[in-house]
Each structure stands twice: as structure tokens, then as C-alpha cells.
Amino acid sequence: MDVTTGKLSGKAAIITGSTSGMGKGIAERFAGEGAAVVITGRDERRGNQVVGGIRDAGGRAVFVRGDVSQFETNQLLVNVAVEKFGGVDIIVPNAGMLGIGSVTELPVETWHRTLDTNLSAAFYLIKLGIPEMHKRGGGVILVNGSIAAWKEFPAHPAYCASKAALVALVKQVALDYGPMIRANILCPGQVDTPFLWESTKAFPNPEEVVAQVVEEHLVMKRLGTPEDIANAALFLVSDDSSWITGASLVVDGGRILGG
């Protein structure tokens, strides 16, 4: 890992929900391209493991434990990025929760908790990060959304609603803060992570459901990997996509094509 020559050399990034799954893959990819990364999640052991791996490979990282559904946690993340790495250039609101249950069965508390984690947390970090990006002359916002913004999944009303709202939020941010700041949303399909397996708890036969999902990827015939998502994320935050803003990039192995 050469932090001086990568596509993100000299940049400071905050990636939420980055102790496992897609967030971890994104953080490791960004660090490998020279970014200093702020890792965050609620599991301190896993967070320290991610930071340790990045540092062992020659990268720069720091872990902040916290719940991003709380405004104060997002303020802390921005403060740490400024204190440790000099500022904020890239933010990736990635943390999420499922809130499984049909509309009539879903507890009101779970509805609010899901929207707080998936939607409000992104708003908080964007709101707090933009002023720091302005101090650096610009920056990039990349929200990790989902194909659930357009495609329904059984017993996922809060999740689907929150992901659809993120698409609109990103477009608004891109309009209001460009050209100095670019904002896009990445919309993955089913990626082989602990989060995916958690979502199958809505069904009585999780392993069969995942196998069926693979078959429904009519084109690629496989689940995504965190590396697939990290590669797309790198493109959208690097100068390779300097004329892309307000966009929704679907990375789903053709899953939406299956209906």
C-alpha cells in the first residue's frame, strides 16, 4: 500500500458502518488508494481489527465507536477527522438497519429506529461534513443506498422507504452544493455480507431464500461481494467520475432485470 500515489492520496474519508461488510470493504479500498479513513460502528473489537489491518498494510485509519443515528456521534466523527487528518474530503454514509416486519406488524419504534439509522444519520453527516469540505475547497459525498429504492422486498417497508428517500436527498444535495461538492448514491443489490443473511430472517427458510436470490441474478448468477461495491465506490469518489453528480449507480449483477 503506497499512500502517496493512490487515487485518494491526501484525502480524508469518513465511512460509517465500516466494521464489517460493504463498509469495511470500502474503507479498506479507500485506504489502499491513499485516503486516511475514519472507521465507525458499534462493535469496538471489530473496529479495532479493521483499523489494525489497514495500518499493518501501511495505511492510516482511526476507529470511533458510536451510534450514527445520534447527531452527536456524527459531530464526533467530523471532529475526529479534522483533528487526526486535517479535514474532511469524502463522506460515505453506509450504516444501515433492516427493520423487518410488514406495515401492520412493524413496531412504531422499529420504524423510527430504521429511518433514524438509514436516513437521518446520512442527513446528519452530510450536514456536518459539508462545511468542512468547503474549507478544503470541495469534496465528495457517496451514500450507500440499495436497489430497495425501486424494488420492493417482503416485510421491508421501513428499509425500502428509507432507501428511496436517500435517492431524493442525494439529488437535492447535488443541486444545492455543486459544483464544489459532488453527491451520488450507490445502489447495491444483494451482497454476500452478514447484513444479507440478517435480512433473510424475514423468511422461514433463509438458506433456500439466498439460493433463490442467486438464481434471480439472471445475468451474473452470483451474489455481489464487498469488493464489487468498494470498486464502484472508489470510482464515484475519485476524479475518474469528476463529471458525475446527483446520480444513482445500480451495482446489482443484473438483479433488477429479474423483476
C-alpha positions as CSV (number, residue, x, y, z in Angstrom):
1,M,0.0,0.0,0.0
2,D,1.5,3.3,-1.1
3,V,-0.5,6.1,0.4
4,T,1.4,8.8,-1.6
5,T,0.4,7.7,-5.1
6,G,-3.2,6.3,-4.9
7,K,-6.3,7.9,-6.4
8,L,-7.3,9.2,-3.0
9,S,-3.8,10.3,-1.8
10,G,-4.0,13.2,0.7
11,K,-7.8,12.8,1.2
12,A,-9.6,12.2,4.5
13,A,-12.7,10.0,4.4
14,I,-15.4,9.1,6.9
15,I,-17.2,5.8,6.3
16,T,-20.0,4.8,8.7
17,G,-21.0,1.2,9.4
18,S,-17.4,0.2,8.4
19,T,-16.6,-2.6,10.9
20,S,-17.9,-5.3,8.5
21,G,-19.5,-6.0,5.1
22,M,-19.6,-3.3,2.4
23,G,-18.4,-0.5,4.7
24,K,-15.3,-2.5,5.7
25,G,-14.6,-3.2,2.1
26,I,-15.0,0.5,1.1
27,A,-12.8,1.6,4.0
28,E,-10.0,-0.8,3.1
29,R,-10.2,0.1,-0.6
30,F,-10.0,3.8,0.1
31,A,-7.1,3.3,2.5
32,G,-5.3,1.3,-0.2
33,E,-5.7,4.2,-2.5
34,G,-4.1,6.6,0.0
35,A,-7.0,8.0,1.9
36,A,-6.9,8.4,5.7
37,V,-10.1,6.8,6.9
38,V,-12.3,7.2,10.0
39,I,-13.9,3.8,10.7
40,T,-17.1,3.7,12.8
41,G,-19.5,1.2,14.2
42,R,-20.9,-0.1,17.5
43,D,-18.5,-3.0,17.8
44,E,-15.2,-1.8,19.2
45,R,-13.4,-5.2,18.8
46,R,-14.3,-5.4,15.1
47,G,-13.5,-1.7,14.6
48,N,-10.0,-2.1,16.0
49,Q,-9.4,-5.1,13.9
50,V,-10.3,-3.2,10.7
51,V,-8.0,-0.3,11.8
52,G,-5.2,-2.7,12.6
53,G,-5.4,-4.4,9.2
54,I,-5.3,-1.0,7.4
55,R,-2.3,0.2,9.5
56,D,-0.5,-3.1,9.1
57,A,-0.8,-2.6,5.3
58,G,0.7,0.9,5.6
59,G,-2.5,2.9,5.6
60,R,-3.9,5.4,8.0
61,A,-7.1,4.8,10.0
62,V,-8.8,5.5,13.3
63,F,-11.8,3.9,14.9
64,V,-14.7,5.8,16.6
65,R,-17.3,3.8,18.4
66,G,-20.8,5.2,18.3
67,D,-24.4,5.1,17.1
68,V,-24.7,7.2,13.9
69,S,-28.5,7.6,14.4
70,Q,-27.4,10.2,17.1
71,F,-26.5,13.6,15.8
72,E,-23.7,13.9,18.4
73,T,-22.0,10.8,17.0
74,N,-21.8,12.3,13.6
75,Q,-20.4,15.5,15.1
76,L,-17.7,13.5,16.8
77,L,-16.8,11.7,13.5
78,V,-16.3,15.0,11.8
79,N,-14.3,16.4,14.7
80,V,-12.0,13.3,14.8
81,A,-11.4,13.6,11.0
82,V,-10.4,17.2,11.4
83,E,-8.2,16.6,14.5
84,K,-6.5,13.4,13.2
85,F,-6.3,14.0,9.5
86,G,-6.7,17.8,9.0
87,G,-10.2,17.9,7.5
88,V,-12.9,16.1,5.6
89,D,-12.8,15.4,1.8
90,I,-15.1,12.3,1.4
91,I,-18.1,11.1,3.4
92,V,-19.8,7.7,2.9
93,P,-23.0,7.3,5.0
94,N,-23.1,3.5,4.8
95,A,-24.6,2.3,8.1
96,G,-28.0,0.8,7.9
97,M,-30.6,-1.5,9.5
98,L,-33.4,-3.6,8.1
99,G,-36.4,-3.0,10.4
100,I,-38.0,-6.2,9.3
101,G,-41.8,-6.6,9.5
102,S,-44.9,-5.8,7.4
103,V,-46.6,-2.5,7.9
104,T,-49.2,-3.9,10.3
105,E,-46.7,-5.9,12.3
106,L,-43.8,-3.4,12.4
107,P,-43.5,-1.7,15.8
108,V,-43.6,2.1,15.6
109,E,-40.3,2.2,17.5
110,T,-38.6,0.0,14.8
111,W,-39.9,2.2,12.1
112,H,-38.4,5.3,13.7
113,R,-35.1,3.5,14.5
114,T,-34.7,2.3,10.9
115,L,-35.3,5.7,9.4
116,D,-33.0,7.3,12.0
117,T,-30.2,4.9,11.1
118,N,-30.7,4.8,7.4
119,L,-31.9,8.3,6.6
120,S,-31.4,10.7,9.4
121,A,-27.8,9.6,10.0
122,A,-27.0,10.3,6.4
123,F,-28.5,13.8,6.7
124,Y,-26.6,14.5,9.9
125,L,-23.2,13.5,8.5
126,I,-23.8,15.4,5.2
127,K,-25.0,18.5,7.1
128,L,-21.9,18.4,9.3
129,G,-19.4,17.4,6.7
130,I,-20.2,20.0,4.0
131,P,-18.8,23.0,5.9
132,E,-15.5,21.1,6.5
133,M,-15.4,20.2,2.8
134,H,-15.8,23.8,1.9
135,K,-12.7,24.6,3.9
136,R,-10.8,22.1,1.8
137,G,-12.1,23.6,-1.5
138,G,-14.6,20.8,-2.2
139,G,-15.4,17.2,-1.6
140,V,-17.5,14.2,-2.4
141,I,-20.5,12.6,-0.8
142,L,-21.3,9.0,-1.6
143,V,-24.4,7.5,0.1
144,N,-24.6,3.7,0.1
145,G,-28.2,3.0,-0.8
146,S,-29.9,0.0,-2.2
147,I,-31.9,-1.3,-5.1
148,A,-34.7,-1.4,-2.5
149,A,-35.2,2.3,-3.5
150,W,-37.0,0.9,-6.6
151,K,-37.7,-2.7,-5.8
152,E,-39.9,-4.0,-3.0
153,F,-38.9,-6.8,-0.8
154,P,-41.2,-8.8,1.5
155,A,-41.6,-7.3,5.0
156,H,-39.1,-4.5,4.5
157,P,-41.3,-1.3,4.4
158,A,-39.1,0.8,6.6
159,Y,-35.9,-0.2,4.8
160,C,-37.3,0.4,1.3
161,A,-38.9,3.7,2.3
162,S,-35.6,4.9,3.8
163,K,-33.6,3.9,0.8
164,A,-36.0,5.6,-1.6
165,A,-35.7,8.8,0.4
166,L,-32.0,8.7,0.2
167,V,-32.1,9.0,-3.6
168,A,-34.1,12.2,-3.3
169,L,-31.8,13.6,-0.6
170,V,-28.7,13.0,-2.7
171,K,-30.2,14.7,-5.7
172,Q,-31.1,17.7,-3.5
173,V,-27.6,17.9,-2.1
174,A,-26.0,17.7,-5.6
175,L,-28.2,20.5,-6.8
176,D,-27.7,22.8,-3.8
177,Y,-23.9,22.3,-3.3
178,G,-22.4,21.7,-6.7
179,P,-20.1,22.3,-8.3
180,M,-17.8,22.4,-5.3
181,I,-19.3,19.3,-3.8
182,R,-20.4,16.2,-5.7
183,A,-23.0,13.9,-4.3
184,N,-24.1,10.5,-5.6
185,I,-25.7,7.3,-4.3
186,L,-24.6,3.8,-4.8
187,C,-27.4,1.2,-5.0
188,P,-26.2,-2.3,-4.4
189,G,-28.2,-5.5,-4.9
190,Q,-27.7,-8.5,-2.7
191,V,-24.2,-8.6,-1.5
192,D,-22.8,-11.6,0.5
193,T,-22.4,-9.9,3.9
194,P,-23.8,-10.5,7.4
195,F,-26.4,-7.9,6.6
196,L,-27.8,-10.0,3.8
197,W,-28.2,-13.0,6.0
198,E,-29.8,-10.9,8.6
199,S,-32.4,-9.8,6.1
200,T,-33.4,-13.5,5.3
201,K,-34.8,-13.7,8.9
202,A,-38.0,-12.4,7.3
203,F,-38.4,-15.9,5.8
204,P,-38.8,-19.3,7.4
205,N,-36.1,-20.8,5.1
206,P,-33.1,-18.4,4.9
207,E,-30.6,-20.7,3.0
208,E,-33.2,-21.5,0.4
209,V,-34.0,-17.9,0.0
210,V,-30.4,-16.9,-0.6
211,A,-30.0,-19.7,-3.1
212,Q,-33.1,-18.4,-4.9
213,V,-31.7,-14.9,-4.9
214,V,-28.6,-16.2,-6.7
215,E,-30.8,-17.8,-9.4
216,E,-32.7,-14.5,-9.8
217,H,-29.5,-12.8,-10.8
218,L,-30.2,-13.7,-14.4
219,V,-27.1,-12.2,-15.8
220,M,-24.2,-12.7,-13.4
221,K,-25.6,-15.7,-11.5
222,R,-23.9,-14.8,-8.2
223,L,-24.2,-12.6,-5.2
224,G,-22.1,-9.4,-5.0
225,T,-19.0,-9.1,-2.9
226,P,-17.8,-6.2,-0.7
227,E,-15.0,-5.8,-3.2
228,D,-17.5,-5.3,-6.0
229,I,-19.1,-2.4,-4.1
230,A,-15.8,-1.0,-3.0
231,N,-14.6,-0.8,-6.6
232,A,-17.7,1.1,-7.6
233,A,-17.4,3.4,-4.6
234,L,-13.8,4.2,-5.4
235,F,-14.8,5.3,-8.9
236,L,-17.6,7.6,-7.6
237,V,-15.4,9.4,-5.1
238,S,-12.3,9.7,-7.3
239,D,-11.6,12.1,-10.0
240,D,-12.4,9.4,-12.5
241,S,-16.1,10.5,-12.0
242,S,-15.5,14.2,-11.8
243,W,-18.5,15.0,-14.1
244,I,-20.9,12.7,-12.3
245,T,-23.2,14.2,-9.6
246,G,-26.8,13.6,-8.5
247,A,-26.6,10.1,-9.9
248,S,-27.8,6.7,-8.7
249,L,-25.4,3.9,-9.7
250,V,-27.0,0.4,-9.5
251,V,-24.5,-2.3,-8.8
252,D,-26.6,-5.5,-8.6
253,G,-25.3,-8.1,-11.0
254,G,-28.4,-7.6,-13.1
255,R,-30.8,-8.4,-10.2
256,I,-33.3,-5.7,-11.1
257,L,-33.5,-7.3,-14.6
258,G,-35.1,-10.3,-12.9
259,G,-38.2,-8.3,-11.9
